[in-house]
Every structure is written in C-alpha cells, then in structure tokens.
Amino acid sequence: MAEQSARLWGARFRASPSAELTALSRSESSYFRLVPYDLASSAAHARELVRANILTASEAEQVCSALQTIGEEHRSGAVIPSPADEDIHTFLERVLGERVGIVGGKLRAGRSRNDQAANDLKLYLRDVAHRIGLDILNLQSALIGQANQHVETVTTGFTHLQPAQPVSFAHQLLAHAQTFARDFERLQDWDRRAARSPLGAAALAGSAIAMHPEISAQELGYDAPSENSIDAVGSRDHVAEFLFVMAMFGVHLSRLAEELFLWSSRQFRWIEMDDAYATGSSIMPQKKNCDIAELTRGRASRLIGSLTTMLVALKGLPFAYNRDLAEDKHAAFDTIDALELVVPAMTGLIRTMRVNVDRMQQHSVEGFTLATEVADWLAKNGVPFSEAHEITGALVRYCEDRSIGLEDLSEDDLATVDARLHPSIKSALSAKAAIEARKAYGGTAPDRVKEQIGRLRDLLNKQQEWLKLYSGPRFER
C-alpha cells in the first residue's frame, strides 16, 4: 500500500505498475529542475483554494510556509526525490504530506498534472528566456566593445569566401551584433505570446473549483489566463517557438564561430585569442585552437535537432494532453543547457581577442578588392556601368599579368588599358577611400559605423529595461 499511495493515481487498478512501466514513466532527473516553479504555482493554487473555500486561510498559510521550506531544503540538497517518486508532482505532494498531513492532500483539488506540467515548463522557459536574454546582451556588448576600437580598421569583406571589397572591421563585427539583436527581439516577441497561464485548465475542460485563474495568472507574472482549457494543456507551440528562437540564435552563433576560425588561423592571423579562451594539442605543442568556437558550432546542431524533435512530437497529435508532450522538457532542457555554456564562453572569447590591425590592412586590398571602386568611378564620370564593368575586368587582367595590385597602377598603365581611366582615379584606389565612399545609411563608412554603434547601444539599453520588467518567478541558475 505504501507504494500505491506514493502515486497520484491507481485506485482503480488491481495490480501495481510493472517495473518496465515504472522505469519508462519516471521523469528524467533533469526534469526536477522545475521544482521551484512547481512550488511557486502550488502556492498560487493554495491561495485560489482559499477563494474556493477548499482551504482555510490558516491552512493555506501552513501549506505555503511548508512549500517555501521544501524549496529551501531542495536547493540545499536536504530534500531529494526518492526512487518511488514518479515525477516532480508526486515528489512534492509526498514531501508536503509528510510536513502538513492531510491538509497537503487538499492541494490537489481543482488542478491536474496536465495544467501543472504545462505551467511549470512555461514559467521555467519565461525565466530562462530572460537569463538567456542577458547572455545575448553581454555578447552584443562584447562585439560592440571590439567594434568601437576598430571603426577605422580596414579589412577584407568576402562574398563566396572570396575577397570582395574593403570594409571596416567594426562593420563586420556589428553585422553579427545585429543578428543577435534580432534574436533578442524574437525572445521578446515569444514572451508576449507565452504570457498566458495554463493554471486552472486542469486536465482538459477547466476546473469547477479554481474559478479565478486570472488571479493566479497575475500572481505568477502572466498577462492573463489561457483562453481555452484544451489549448492550455494540449498545445506546445510556445515550446516549439522558443526552440526555434534558440535554434536561430545557435545558427547565428555558429556563423560567428566560423569566422573566428578563419580570423584566428595562421593563414589569416587577423585576431589572436587570449590564452584563457583557447586550447592546445596533446601531440602538437605549437597548436592554439579555437575550441570554444568549434564547440559552439557543434552545439548549434543539437539546437536544430531539439526543434525538430518538438515539431515531430506535435505533428498529428490529438488535441488534448498526451504523454508525447513530455518530450517538450527534454528538448528544452538540452537546448538551454547548451546555450548557458557556450554563450558566456563565446562572449569571453570576443571580449579578450586581440586584433592584428596591420595584417588586416595588408589584406584589405589583396585579391583586387578595389575593382568596384574603379567601376564606380567610371560610372560617376559618365561611363555606362556595363562598359565600366568590362573596362575594370580588363584592368584586373592587366594587373594579374604583371603581378601587381590595382593600387600599384601607374598613370601609363591606366591609359594603356583605356583612355577613360584618368589619373584622378588613383585617389579612389585605397582601402581607406573605399570604405569612406560607402557613407549611405547602413554602409561601412566610419561615420556611419559610429552611428550604428550608437543606435545599437540605445537598443541594448531598451532590451536591458525589458529584462527588468519581468515579474514572474525568477531563480538563480
């Protein structure tokens, strides 16, 4: 009987669960990270039961005090789940019953594990979204900090991984910062849709006891309760959307990682990693590896996999609660655990890297990156761009045949290729002139880059304010 009473179900069964069923049904150990959120929602539900006349005010106070103590003891490791606890709900109801007796059993009235499970994970995701949002802010700040030092640093911009045009290195760094800013905005947008409480939906049809879910929703930091009780317990699109936002963030991290490999390679030598953020080789003593970026790129594949897992689990699922939905926690936790490791490491790598300005300057004009300057100069001087393109192509061939760069051309060389290549074109044939010419909004000209940094800092300040506004349960990682 002791084993039977440890479960939240089973009175109508004539036999105990098989060992195989028990092993399959028991929550993974990682799921018990939701304990603080379940305790918070249980306290809100206790207050709802006072309004429903199921608990007296003194009983609710007794329950809430015990819940707070259980939370403290769980954090310290003094209270842990037992092998007989099927899940977080079984664990906490057992411990609560040990503390307050039969009063603890009253707490189950008016709710189900279905709305509890949906609510616990949603509270956790909203809390974590704000923690990851802070990590994104720190990463953006590291990129902006480096960019601010390298507004005038000229480097090579690539398309198809081939030298294309000179750009400000700050502009290249800020391209990544812009993607992360949008990732943050996606988190904000996700949170707006996720701010609906499932608590009060019970198993499926709503509760005949918990009649004021809007009050519990407000206590837990939501904007309102869910509009439809079936949707509240049967939907996990908020989990799938969260995983998409994180997968997109992971892809953006991976693209930054790929550039860090190139920039730190011996062939490029554009940046040098701080020793504290690099690793070596067990056999090759000279190696200095960008392992943080490699691990980040690898983790991105897991984030995409978690998103796919959730979408496949939802596809074709009857619209109510099904145990398939338990995959939501595994997918979410794996994603969150990966990001909470890689983002601070990538931030430290960016913040501490040293930039080889001279090396970048040297590379900025290699590969005929000034060719567009020639074509643009001709177009500005009345030559149709189709002809300007052909003339510039011929000029590049001329330079290739003589193993010189466009910046090395003499006035005689220019006249030899085409009479319209006036000597005054030489003023445009420098990396500095090339980036300064791109002075339209969003361009790589130093003045525009400085403005971009200013706007990004303003945006980060607004994002920081949004993080402070969250009023739901928050717990340290």
N, C-alpha and C positions, 0 to 999 in steps of 0.2 A: 504493500500500500504506500510505503514511503516514496517509491519510485513513481507511482501513479500520481501522487499529489504534487510532485515536483514539476509536472507538466501543466500547461494551461488548457488541456483538452484530454479526452479519453474516457469520460464516464460511460459512454455508450458502447465502449469496446470491451470484449470478453477476454482479450489477450493483450499482453504488453507488446510494444513495438519490437520488431526483430532487431538484432544487433546491426544488420545491414541498413535497415531503415533509419535507425538512430544515428549511425555514422554519416549517412547521406544528408539527414535533416539538420544535423547540428551546425550552427553557424561557424564559419571560419574565425579563428582567433582575432583576425584584424577587424572583424565587424564590431568587436566590443569597444572600439574607439568611439562608438556612438553613445556610450553610457552617459556622458554629461548632458547630451541633447535629449535623451530619453528622460533623464531626471528633471530637466527643465520643463519638458512638456507634461510630465506627470504632475509636477507642482501646479502648472496652469490648469490641468484637468481636475485636480483636487479642489481648486477654487471654483471651478464650474460645478462640481458636485455639491458644493455648499449652496449654490444658486438653485440647484435641483432638489435640495432637501434630502440628498442621499448621505451627505456628511454634515455633521455639525461644525460650527466654526472652530471649536476646540479640537475636534478630530482632524480637521484639515490642517490646523496648526501643528498638531502632533505628527501627521504624515509628512508635511513639508519640512519640518525640522529633521525628521529621520532621513528624508531624501537628501538633504544637504549634508548630513553626517556621512551617509553612504557615499556620496560623491567625493568627499574629502578622503575617506578611507580607501576608496578605489584608486584615487590619484596616488596615494602613498603606497599602494600595494597591499594594504592590510585586508582588503576585501577583494576576492577574485572569484571568477566563475568556477563552478565545480563541473566535473565530467557529466553529471546528470542534468545540467542546465542546457536546455535545447538551444536557447538563443538569449539575447540581451533582455528580452521581456520576462522570460522565465527566471533568469538570474536575479533581476531586480525585484520581481514580485516575491521570490523566495526570501531574499535578504530583508525586504521590507516587512514581510510577515514575521520574520524572526525578531524584528525590532518592535513592532507595534501590534502584533497579534492579528485578530480578526478584522480590525479596522483597515489593515492593509488590503484585505480581500475586497473591501468595498470599492477600492480604486478602479477595479476592472469594469464597473458599471458604466455603460454609455460609451464605451470605446472598444476597439478591436486591435489585434496585432496589425491588421491591414492599414488602418489610418495611423497607428503608431509608427510602423515601419516607414511609410511614406513621409511622415512628418519628421522623424529622426534624421533621415538622409537629407531631406530638403534643408532643415536647419543647419546640418553639418556643411552642406555644399555652399550655403549662403555665407556662413562663417569663413570657410576656406576660400571662397571667391574673393573675399576682402583681404585675406592673408596673401593670396597669390597676386592680387592687385597691387599690394605693397611691394612684392618682389618685382613685378613688372615696372613699377615706378622707379625702383632702385636701379634696375637695368637701364632704363631710359636715361636716368640721371648720369650713370657711368658713361654712356655713349655721348651725351651732351657735354659732359666734362672734358672728354677727349676731343670732341669736335671744337669746343671753344678754344682749345690750344692750337688747332690746325686749320683754321679758316683760310690762312694764306698758304698752307702746304699744298703743293700741286702734285698730283699723282695721275696714274693712268686709269681711265674708265674703260670697262670692257663690255663688248657685246659678243655673244657666241664664244666667250672666253678668249677673244682676240682683242688686241689693243684697238681702241676706238677713238676716244677723244680725251684730252686732259680734263680733269675735274679737281675741285678742291677735295682733299681727303675728308674734311669735315662734312662735306656734302654727301660723300659715300657713307660715312658713319650715320648721318642723320636719316638716310634712306631706311636704314634698319630701325632707327628710333621711331620713324613714322609708322612702320608696320606694327610695332609694339604698342604705340599709342592707340591704334585701331583695335588691337586685341583687348586693351583695357576697356575701350568703349563697347566692345562686344560683351564683355563681362557686365558692364553697367546695364546694357540693354537686356541681357539674360536675367539679371537680378530683378529687373522691373516685372518681367513675366513670372518669375519664380516666387514673387512675394504674395502668394495665395496659400493660406493654411489648409492642409488636408484634415487637421484635427476636428473631430465632430462628424466626419463621414462614416465612422465606424466600419463595419465590414463591407458595406455596399450601398445601403439605402438611406444612410443618415441615422441619427440617433433619436430615440424617443425620450432620452434622458438629458443629454447635453444639448440644451436648447439655445445656447448663446455662443456659438463658435466664433462669432465676431469679436467677443471679448477676449477669448483665449488667443485668437489670432493677433490682436493688438498687443497682448502681454508678451507674445513671442517675437515681436518685431515685424510681423507681416502687415501688409496693407489691408487685407481683408481675408475672409474665408473663401474656399473654393466655391464656385457657383453650382457645381454638380457633384454629388457624392460619389457617383460611379467614376466620373473623370478623376476625382481626387485620389482614389485608391488604385485605379486601373491604368493611369497614364504615367509614363516616364519620359515624355518628350523633353521635360526640363532637364533630365539627366543626359539624354542624348544631345541636347543643345549645349549643355555645359561641356560635354566631351568634345563636341565639335569645336567650341571656342578654344579649348585646351589643345586639341589636335592642330588647329590652325596656328596657335601660338607656338606649338612644338615645331611645326614646319618652318615658321619664321626663325626660330632659334637655330634650326638645322641649316638654314641658308646662311645665317651669320657664321655658324661654325665652319661651313665650307670655305668662306672667305678667309677666316682666321688660319685655316690650314695653309692656304696659298700665301698669305701675307707673311707667315712665320717660317715658311720653307727657306732652305738655303738658296734656292734659285731666286726667290723674291727678296728676302731679307728686308721687308718693309717694316716689320714690327719684331720686337724681341719680347718674349713672355718673361714675366717675373719668375724667378726660380720657385717661389712658393706656389705657383699655379701651373707648373709644368712637371713632367715626369721624365725618367731616363730609361735606359735599356739594360737588361740583365746581362747582355753579352757585348754590347757595343758602347763603350764608355763615353763616346763623344756625343751620343744622342741627347736631344732635348725635345721631347714630344708634346704635342698639343692634345693630351689625352682628355682634358675637360671637354674640348670641342667634339672629339670623337665620341665620347660617352653621350653627349647631348644629342648628336646626330643619331646615335643608336636608339636612345630613349624615344625619339620622335616616332619611330616605327611602332613602338608599343602604344603610344597615344592614339595613333591612327587605328591600331588593332582594337583598342578598347572601344572606340567609337563604333567600329564595325560590329563588334560583339553586341553592343546595346541595340543597334538598329536591327540586327538579325533576330535578337531575342524578342523584339516588339512586333516584328512582321507577322501578320496573320494571327495574332494573339486575340482570343475572345476578350471583349471589352469589359473587364472587371478585374479583380485581383486574381493573379495566377502565380504559382511559385516560381515560374520562369523569371518573374520580375526580380528575384533575389540576385540575378546577375548584375543588377544595377550597382550594387555595392562593390563587388569585385572589380568591375570596370572602372568605377570612380576612384576607388582607393589606389589602384595600381597607377592610374594617371596622376593623382595628386602626389603620391609618394615619389614618383619620378621627378615631377617638376620641383618639389620642395628641396630636392637635392641639387638638380642641375642649374636652376636659375641663379641661386646665390654664387655658385662656382663660376658660372659664365660672367656674372657681374664683377666678381673679383678679378677675373682674367682681363676683362676690358678695362677696368679701372686702373690696373697696375701695369699694363703693357707699355713698352717704350717704342716710340715711333722714329724710324730712321728717315729723317726729312731729306737728307742729301740723296739717299738711294731712291726715294720716290721721285725727287726732282729729275734725277738722271733718267729714270724710266719713263717719265711723263711724255717725252717726245719720241720714244722709240716705237718702231712699227708704223711710222708715218701718221701719228695721231693728229698732226696739224693739217691733214689733207682737207678736212671740211672747212678749215679757215681759208684755204686757197679758193675753194668753190664758192664760199660765201662772199669773199672779197670780190671775185669776178662778177657774181650776181648783183652785188651792190653797185658795181660800176657798169651796169647795163648789159652784161652778157647773159643771155638766156641760160637758166640753170642747167638745162640739158647739155648745152655746149660747155658750160663751166665744168660740169661733171667729167666730160670727155677730156678737156684740157688738163684737169687735175690728175686724171688717171694716167695720161701721158707723162705728166711731170713726175709722178711716182715711179713709173717705169724708168725714166731717165735717171732718177736718184738710185734706184736699185742697180742699174747697170754700172754705176760709178761708186757704189757702196757709200753713199752719203745720205744725210737726212735732209728733209725739206728746209730745216733751219740753217743748213750749211750752203744753200744755193747762192751763187753769185748773181750779179745783175746780168752777166753774159749768159749764164745758164738759163735764167728765166727767159731771156729774149730768144734763145735757141729753140726752146720748146714752143713758145707762142708769143707774138708781139704784144698781145694784150696783157701779158704778165709784167706790168710796170714795176720798176724798182720799189715803189712805195709799198708794195705788198709785203716787203720784208718786215714792216712794223707789226704785221699781224702774225708773223711766224715765230711766236714764242708761246710757251705754255701759259705764262702769266697773262699775255694778251688774250689767249683763247678763253680762259675762264672768266676774265673780266668782261668779255664781249657777251657772255650769257647772263645778262642782267635783267631779263624779264622775271616776273613773279615765279618763284619755284626753281629758278636757274641756279647755276653753280658759281655765279659771281660772288666774291667775298661779301659785298654789302647785302646781297640777297640772302646769303647763308647766315649772316649775323641776324637778320630779321627773322629768319626761320627759327634760329635758336631762341630768340625772344618769344616767339609765338608758342614754341614747344614748352618753354618754361611756364608760360601762363597756363597752358593746358594742364601741365603736371600739377600746378597749384590747385586747379579746379578738381582734378582727379583725387588729389590728397584730401580736399574738403569732402568729397563724396565718401571716401573711406571712413571719415569721422562720423558721418551721419547715420551709419548702420546702428540700429537699436536692438537687434536680436541677440540671442545668447552668443557670447564670444569666449573662447577658451584658448589657452596657450598651446602651441604645437608641442 
